[in-house]
Amino acid sequence: MALSYQQEFLDTFIKDAGILVEKDWYEIQHNSDVLRLDPDWDMYRKLELEGLLYIFTCRDSGKLVGYFTVFIIPNLHCKGNTRAVNDSIFMEKSYRKGFTGIRLIKFAESCIKKDGHKTLTIATTEINPIDSIIYRLGYSKVSTSFEKEL
């Protein structure tokens, strides 16, 4: 294994992300029978151009095996501050043992911190939660979300 961690641009990521994004969706999406997977790549591109999207990846000898995406949003409760909020995280099952995912998150944290952001929020799902990893990385539970199909 020759693992590498990097921040990538959307156009590079999209070339290799299709199968992983689909695996991610069906593995954790609560209502995939109601909502179909159809990423709005144009909006992602717009957010990236505005500096509001970060994409961090893990590759094994060039092959995409994991990703961690983050939106930068204004913190409307603390004027002038931003929040880094995880949009998605996925790692191929064969790479989930060991520290591959932890290294990806730590790499992302380092880059986000260098850019001056003070907090990072990571959401996990009730389907295949990664709470134990998140706690091990020093995160605290700050909220619980609920969803209802209307």
N, C-alpha and C positions, 0 to 999 in steps of 0.2 A: 504494500500500500504506500502510495506517495500522496498523502493528504495535503491539501493547501486550503487556506482560508483567505478570502479576499472580498473587497467591496466591488460590486459590478454595476454596470449600467444595464438598464432594462433590455435594450436590444440584444445584448450578449446573453442575458439571462433567458429571455423568451426562446431563443434558438434551442435551448436544451431543457426547458422547464415543463413542457407539455405533459409528459407522462407523470412526472412527480406531482404537479399541481392537481392532476386528476386523482392520483392515489391519495393525496392529502385530503381532497374534498370528500371522497367516499369513505375515508377512514374516520373523519371527525364531524362531518356535517350532520346535524340533528334532523334537518328537514330536507334532505336531498330528493325526497319524493315530491316536494312542493316547489322547491327552487332548483333550477338546473344550473350547472356550472357553465358560466359564460363570462370570463374575466373581461373587464372593460380596460383593455390594454391602452386605449387612447387616453383614458383618464389617468391611468398609472403614468403614462408618458408625460402628460401635462404636469402632474405632481412632481415628477422627477425634474423636469425643466425648471420648476419653481423652487427646487431644493427641498421638497417636502416628502421625498421618498428615498429611503436607503434600502439597498438590497445587498445582503451578505450571503456568501455561498461557501459551501465546502465541496471541493472536487477531489476525486481520486484519479491521479494521472490524467487530469483534464475532464473526466466524466463527472457531471453534476450529480452529487449524491445527497445534498441537503441545502436548505436555504432558510433564511431568517429575514423577513421584510419588516420595515418600520416606517410609519408615517410620523412626520413632524407636524404637530398641530398647535395652534395658539392655546395658551392656558387662560381661558376667559375669567378664571377666578383670581389670577395673579397677573395683572396687566404687564405686558412687556416680556413675559416668560413663555416658553414653549414646553410642550410635552412630547417625548418620544414614546410612541405607542406601537407595540408589536402588532403587525397585521397578520402575519402567518409564520409558522415555523414547521419545518418538515425535515425528516431524516429517513433515508431508505432503511428498512428494517434491519438489513444485515450490518448497518453501521451504528445501530443504537446501543450496542454493548460497549463498555469502555467510556472514554471521555470525548468522543467525537462531537457529540451535540453540545456538551459543556464548553468545549473549546470554541465552537462556533458562536455560542452566546457570549462568551468572554471576549472574543475578537470584536463582535458587534458592539458590546459595551465600551470597549476601548476606543473605537472609532467615534461612537456617539459622544463620549465624554470629551474627546479631543476637539470636537466641533462645538463644545460649550454647553451642551444640554445637561441638565442637572438630574433628571430622573428618566427612567425607562420603565414602562408598564408592559408586562407580559401577561397575556390571557391564556388560560388553558381551558380545555373543554371537559365536560363530564364524560364524554366518550374518549377513551385513551388519555386520561389526564397525565400530565408530567409534573404535578405539584411537588413531588419529592425532590426532583432535580432543581426546581425553581427555589424551593426552600434552602437546599444545599448551597445554592449560589448567593444566598443572603437576602432574598426577596421576602417581603411581608405581604400577607393577604390584606388587601385594602377594600375590596368590594366583592359582592356576589351579584351576578347578572341572571335575569330570568327572561325567557322568551316565550311568546304565545303565537301560534298561527291564527291569523284573523280571517 
